[in-house]
Amino acid sequence: MQPTRTGAARTRGYFGIGAEGVSKSANVGALLRTAHAFGASFCFTLGHGFDARAGRSADTADTPAHVPLWRFDDAAALHLPKGCQLVGIELHEDAADLPSFRHPLSAAYVLGPERSSLSPGLLARCDHLVRIPTRFSLNLAVAGALVLYDRLLQHGRFADRPVMSGGAKNAPLAPPGHGDPVFRRHRPDWLAARPGEKRPEQEP
C-alpha cells in the first residue's frame, strides 16, 4: 500500500523560525521538523546551546539538508532578509494575543528557552511580540507549531469553513493572477489576438 501524500501548504509570503538560548536540543530538532512541514524558508538559532546531533533525534525529516539553518552567536549578530519582520513569541505584558495578531507577509519568528525568556537585546530588536494565551508556557516545538498553524490560517488559500459541523469540500481555487491586461492608449502589436481569442478591453 502506497503512503498517502499530504497536500503542500498554499500560502502567501515567506517565513523563518528560530530559537534563542537553547535548553533542550531535541525540542529544537522537533521545531525544525515542524517548520519544514509548514514550508519554512529558513530556520535559525541564537547562542551556542544547540547540539545538532541531539536535534537529529527528533528531526526525522533532516531539515538542515533541505532548509537553510543559520546559527548566530547572539541577538546582535542576527541578520534577516530585507523587509523581514522579527516576531518574538513571549509571555510578555506588551505582547498581542496570537488569535488577534495579523502575521506579516514576510516574518521571522523567534522563541526563547523553555526555562527562561527572550533576552533584552532580542526583545529590543523585535518588530512585534506575540503571546499564546495559555495558563503557562508550552513546550518549544508545540508553541512553534501553534504559531505556524495560525499563520497558515491567515495566509493560506483554503476553502471557507462550512456553517454546520464538518469539513468543506476541497474545491479547486482560482489560480492567482491579475486578469487581462489593460492599455491606456493602444494595444501593442505583439499582443494581437489569435483567431477566436477574446481581446482584452482597453480603457477609454
One Martini backbone bead per residue (centre of mass of N, CA, C, O) as a GRO file, in nm:
protein
  204
    1MET     BB    1   0.095   0.037   0.024
    2GLN     BB    2   0.065   0.360  -0.034
    3PRO     BB    3   0.146   0.651   0.075
    4THR     BB    4   0.014   0.939   0.182
    5ARG     BB    5  -0.004   1.254   0.029
    6THR     BB    6   0.022   1.559   0.126
    7GLY     BB    7  -0.059   1.873   0.098
    8ALA     BB    8   0.057   2.164   0.017
    9ALA     BB    9   0.116   2.461   0.127
   10ARG     BB   10  -0.092   2.755   0.058
   11THR     BB   11   0.096   3.048   0.047
   12ARG     BB   12   0.196   3.361   0.150
   13GLY     BB   13   0.497   3.438   0.142
   14TYR     BB   14   0.735   3.424   0.421
   15PHE     BB   15   0.933   3.213   0.656
   16GLY     BB   16   1.084   3.198   0.982
   17ILE     BB   17   1.253   3.001   1.248
   18GLY     BB   18   1.353   3.027   1.605
   19ALA     BB   19   1.610   3.006   1.871
   20GLU     BB   20   1.691   3.101   2.206
   21GLY     BB   21   1.860   2.952   2.433
   22VAL     BB   22   1.913   2.650   2.442
   23SER     BB   23   1.799   2.359   2.643
   24LYS     BB   24   1.669   2.153   2.412
   25SER     BB   25   1.763   2.004   2.125
   26ALA     BB   26   1.522   1.819   2.059
   27ASN     BB   27   1.313   2.051   2.045
   28VAL     BB   28   1.447   2.192   1.807
   29GLY     BB   29   1.420   1.957   1.614
   30ALA     BB   30   1.108   1.962   1.619
   31LEU     BB   31   1.086   2.251   1.512
   32LEU     BB   32   1.221   2.202   1.241
   33ARG     BB   33   1.023   1.991   1.138
   34THR     BB   34   0.775   2.175   1.148
   35ALA     BB   35   0.882   2.397   0.961
   36HIS     BB   36   0.913   2.214   0.717
   37ALA     BB   37   0.610   2.130   0.696
   38PHE     BB   38   0.519   2.451   0.663
   39GLY     BB   39   0.745   2.599   0.470
   40ALA     BB   40   1.012   2.703   0.540
   41SER     BB   41   1.289   2.911   0.442
   42PHE     BB   42   1.404   2.924   0.746
   43CYS     BB   43   1.645   2.875   1.009
   44PHE     BB   44   1.738   2.942   1.367
   45THR     BB   45   2.003   3.030   1.597
   46LEU     BB   46   2.085   3.145   1.936
   47GLY     BB   47   2.378   3.060   2.018
   48HIS     BB   48   2.547   2.748   2.177
   49GLY     BB   49   2.318   2.510   2.262
   50PHE     BB   50   2.312   2.353   1.994
   51ASP     BB   51   2.274   2.002   1.923
   52ALA     BB   52   2.264   1.843   1.631
   53ARG     BB   53   2.256   1.546   1.719
   54ALA     BB   54   2.013   1.574   1.915
   55GLY     BB   55   1.818   1.701   1.705
   56ARG     BB   56   1.798   1.445   1.511
   57SER     BB   57   1.616   1.268   1.700
   58ALA     BB   58   1.355   1.464   1.611
   59ASP     BB   59   1.460   1.518   1.306
   60THR     BB   60   1.340   1.306   1.065
   61ALA     BB   61   1.368   1.522   0.807
   62ASP     BB   62   1.636   1.667   0.783
   63THR     BB   63   1.620   1.986   0.753
   64PRO     BB   64   1.918   2.105   0.688
   65ALA     BB   65   1.906   1.959   0.394
   66HIS     BB   66   1.645   2.167   0.297
   67VAL     BB   67   1.693   2.401   0.514
   68PRO     BB   68   1.814   2.675   0.618
   69LEU     BB   69   2.069   2.703   0.886
   70TRP     BB   70   2.112   2.954   1.115
   71ARG     BB   71   2.402   3.060   1.319
   72PHE     BB   72   2.404   3.270   1.597
   73ASP     BB   73   2.555   3.413   1.864
   74ASP     BB   74   2.347   3.665   1.871
   75ALA     BB   75   2.140   3.932   1.845
   76ALA     BB   76   2.352   4.117   1.699
   77ALA     BB   77   2.403   3.890   1.461
   78LEU     BB   78   2.133   3.918   1.344
   79HIS     BB   79   2.016   3.829   1.008
   80LEU     BB   80   1.782   3.955   0.774
   81PRO     BB   81   1.584   4.004   0.542
   82LYS     BB   82   1.459   4.240   0.366
   83GLY     BB   83   1.148   4.308   0.532
   84CYS     BB   84   1.183   4.126   0.774
   85GLN     BB   85   0.993   4.042   1.050
   86LEU     BB   86   1.023   4.035   1.397
   87VAL     BB   87   0.882   3.767   1.606
   88GLY     BB   88   0.800   3.742   1.933
   89ILE     BB   89   0.762   3.465   2.159
   90GLU     BB   90   0.585   3.587   2.451
   91LEU     BB   91   0.523   3.634   2.799
   92HIS     BB   92   0.402   3.954   2.761
   93GLU     BB   93   0.247   4.251   2.839
   94ASP     BB   94   0.293   4.367   2.523
   95ALA     BB   95   0.156   4.134   2.396
   96ALA     BB   96  -0.012   3.974   2.156
   97ASP     BB   97  -0.261   3.785   2.079
   98LEU     BB   98  -0.263   3.544   1.852
   99PRO     BB   99  -0.573   3.562   1.749
  100SER     BB  100  -0.507   3.900   1.701
  101PHE     BB  101  -0.282   3.849   1.490
  102ARG     BB  102  -0.105   3.998   1.218
  103HIS     BB  103   0.074   3.856   0.987
  104PRO     BB  104   0.336   3.893   0.822
  105LEU     BB  105   0.442   3.818   0.514
  106SER     BB  106   0.735   3.874   0.636
  107ALA     BB  107   0.882   3.637   0.869
  108ALA     BB  108   1.040   3.603   1.201
  109TYR     BB  109   1.046   3.358   1.443
  110VAL     BB  110   1.094   3.373   1.809
  111LEU     BB  111   1.217   3.166   2.069
  112GLY     BB  112   1.268   3.081   2.384
  113PRO     BB  113   1.359   2.939   2.648
  114GLU     BB  114   1.192   2.717   2.858
  115ARG     BB  115   1.343   2.857   3.134
  116SER     BB  116   1.287   3.138   2.988
  117SER     BB  117   1.365   3.432   2.805
  118LEU     BB  118   1.401   3.672   2.617
  119SER     BB  119   1.627   3.883   2.551
  120PRO     BB  120   1.664   4.217   2.566
  121GLY     BB  121   1.805   4.246   2.288
  122LEU     BB  122   1.581   4.093   2.128
  123LEU     BB  123   1.332   4.252   2.212
  124ALA     BB  124   1.439   4.522   2.080
  125ARG     BB  125   1.426   4.387   1.777
  126CYS     BB  126   1.135   4.355   1.778
  127ASP     BB  127   0.837   4.427   1.600
  128HIS     BB  128   0.694   4.186   1.757
  129LEU     BB  129   0.460   4.061   2.009
  130VAL     BB  130   0.367   3.724   2.112
  131ARG     BB  131   0.099   3.540   2.267
  132ILE     BB  132  -0.003   3.246   2.414
  133PRO     BB  133  -0.320   3.181   2.561
  134THR     BB  134  -0.201   3.043   2.843
  135ARG     BB  135  -0.138   2.935   3.167
  136PHE     BB  136   0.136   2.829   3.044
  137SER     BB  137   0.408   2.728   2.924
  138LEU     BB  138   0.542   2.576   2.639
  139ASN     BB  139   0.660   2.383   2.433
  140LEU     BB  140   0.854   2.473   2.182
  141ALA     BB  141   0.726   2.305   1.946
  142VAL     BB  142   0.431   2.369   2.013
  143ALA     BB  143   0.445   2.674   1.987
  144GLY     BB  144   0.542   2.681   1.695
  145ALA     BB  145   0.300   2.528   1.570
  146LEU     BB  146   0.081   2.734   1.647
  147VAL     BB  147   0.196   2.975   1.492
  148LEU     BB  148   0.205   2.840   1.206
  149TYR     BB  149  -0.094   2.771   1.192
  150ASP     BB  150  -0.199   3.060   1.218
  151ARG     BB  151  -0.062   3.157   0.962
  152LEU     BB  152  -0.206   2.962   0.769
  153LEU     BB  153  -0.492   3.074   0.817
  154GLN     BB  154  -0.422   3.362   0.694
  155HIS     BB  155  -0.224   3.281   0.423
  156GLY     BB  156  -0.396   3.075   0.319
  157ARG     BB  157  -0.558   2.862   0.053
  158PHE     BB  158  -0.886   2.805   0.151
  159ALA     BB  159  -1.167   2.693   0.225
  160ASP     BB  160  -1.436   2.759   0.377
  161ARG     BB  161  -1.614   2.718   0.642
  162PRO     BB  162  -1.875   2.572   0.745
  163VAL     BB  163  -2.152   2.623   0.934
  164MET     BB  164  -2.149   2.339   0.981
  165SER     BB  165  -2.054   2.052   1.059
  166GLY     BB  166  -1.754   2.001   0.907
  167GLY     BB  167  -1.617   1.979   0.585
  168ALA     BB  168  -1.486   2.112   0.319
  169LYS     BB  169  -1.455   2.102   0.002
  170ASN     BB  170  -1.184   2.065  -0.227
  171ALA     BB  171  -1.198   2.316  -0.404
  172PRO     BB  172  -1.085   2.471  -0.660
  173LEU     BB  173  -0.875   2.731  -0.695
  174ALA     BB  174  -0.799   3.018  -0.812
  175PRO     BB  175  -0.558   3.136  -0.975
  176PRO     BB  176  -0.324   3.350  -0.960
  177GLY     BB  177  -0.384   3.698  -1.071
  178HIS     BB  178  -0.455   4.000  -1.302
  179GLY     BB  179  -0.572   3.953  -1.556
  180ASP     BB  180  -0.628   4.140  -1.804
  181PRO     BB  181  -0.494   4.363  -1.990
  182VAL     BB  182  -0.446   4.726  -1.969
  183PHE     BB  183  -0.475   5.000  -2.204
  184ARG     BB  184  -0.457   5.346  -2.247
  185ARG     BB  185  -0.404   5.367  -2.573
  186HIS     BB  186  -0.281   5.086  -2.695
  187ARG     BB  187  -0.238   4.795  -2.873
  188PRO     BB  188   0.000   4.584  -2.906
  189ASP     BB  189   0.123   4.385  -3.156
  190TRP     BB  190   0.218   4.136  -2.971
  191LEU     BB  191  -0.115   4.120  -2.873
  192ALA     BB  192  -0.250   3.981  -3.087
  193ALA     BB  193  -0.519   3.817  -3.167
  194ARG     BB  194  -0.631   3.519  -3.199
  195PRO     BB  195  -0.828   3.311  -3.329
  196GLY     BB  196  -1.100   3.324  -3.099
  197GLU     BB  197  -0.987   3.551  -2.922
  198LYS     BB  198  -1.016   3.750  -2.659
  199ARG     BB  199  -1.009   4.083  -2.615
  200PRO     BB  200  -0.889   4.312  -2.428
  201GLU     BB  201  -0.972   4.575  -2.268
  202GLN     BB  202  -0.993   4.925  -2.300
  203GLU     BB  203  -0.932   5.222  -2.200
  204PRO     BB  204  -1.066   5.545  -2.254
   0.00000   0.00000   0.00000
